């Protein structure tokens, strides 16, 4: 049985984030149009158990707001956005989008999910870097929620 909160299937959301990270990684490396990347991922078997609507919202949201998201992340990075490991960059962009444009998702969920996908797909200590950057960003974008 899936964990549900407010009628949402949280496991399907987690799977959507994992697949969105992989799709965003592919988009960053290929330069393909996001719709082509989404179409490619939509036909994979495990997408049947993911929240497809959320998956697409994350990807279109990052694509639409990438410059704004990078600008939000930049003050908290120790290097240029383009120099951040592609998996970590994808995780940071996804989380920045959720923090800024999805106030329905608690900031702790955003941070935890970003850390988990980075642990799964990123470099050995990439999750620590992602955690540090996102903790600062959450303090900026979700100050009331984080400090309240």
HELIX and SHEET records of a PDB file:
HELIX    1   1 UNK A   10  UNK A   30  1                                  21    
HELIX    2   2 UNK A   34  UNK A   42  1                                   9    
HELIX    3   3 UNK A   45  UNK A   49  5                                   5    
HELIX    4   4 UNK A   52  UNK A   74  1                                  23    
HELIX    5   5 UNK A   81  UNK A   83  5                                   3    
HELIX    6   6 UNK A   86  UNK A  101  1                                  16    
HELIX    7   7 UNK A  107  UNK A  121  1                                  15    
HELIX    8   8 UNK A  126  UNK A  141  1                                  16    
HELIX    9   9 UNK A  143  UNK A  147  1                                   5    
SHEET    1   A 2 UNK A   4  UNK A   5  0                                        
SHEET    2   A 2 UNK A   8  UNK A   9 -1                                        
END                                                                             
